[in-house]
Amino acid sequence: MPNGMRCNNLEIVGIPGSPGASRCRVYKERYPGLSIMLIDLITQKVTGLGACAHGSVVDDLVIMPHIGKGCSLRVEP
């Protein structure tokens, strides 16, 4: 995801960067490829389209190395 954008389903519930600071509004309904709108953090307008990576190889190869464990990720011992 480009800098300055966020998923429209991301809900901020705490101080960004702290554990549990955000959650997915569609957590129970999400699936790989679920369409998401990318919102510009400054203008608050839809500036792109994306897809949920839940349960996909993207979780392990792209998301995990860059931002760590997310709502759709499981860390195996």
N, C-alpha and C positions, 0 to 999 in steps of 0.2 A: 504494500500500500504506500503510495507517495506520501511524503511529509506534508503535514498540514491538512490531512483528511482523516475521517473516521467513518466507521460503519454506522449507518442510521439506526441500527439496533443496539448500539453501545450506550449503556446508561451509566453515567458517572454518579457514584453514591458515596464517594469519599475523596480524600486528597490524592490526586493523580500521582502514581508511582508507589503508593503504599499498598500493602496487601489488601485485597478485597475492595479496591477503590472503584471497580467497575463491574458490570455484569451485562449479560446478553438478555435483551428483552424477549427474545424468541428461543431461549435456551431449550425448552422442552420440545419445541416443534422443529428445531433446526435439522438440516440434512445436507450432505455434500452437494454443492452446487446451488443451494438456496440463493436466489437473487438478493443482492443487497445494494443499496444506494450509498455512494461515498459522499459525505458532506464536507464541504470546505469549512475549516475551523474558524476562518475570519468572516466570511460572508454568510455562513450557515445555509448556503445553497447547494443543491445536488450538483456535483461536478464530475461524477463518474459512476460507472456501474461495476460491480464486482460479484463475486460468488463466495459463499461460505465454504471454508475448507474443512469443516468438521469431518473427522474420520478419514481424511484423505492423506496421501503421501506428503502433501504440502505442509501439514501439521509438523511432521518430523524433519523434513528437509529445509523448509524455509522459515516457518514461524518459530520453532523451538530455538534454533541457533541465534536468532536475532532478538526476540523479545521474551523468550522463556515460556514456561508453562502457562497456557491459556485455558479458557473455559472448556474447550473441546479436546484438550490434551490429557493424556495419562502418562505419568512417568513410571516406567517399569523398573523394579529394583535391579 
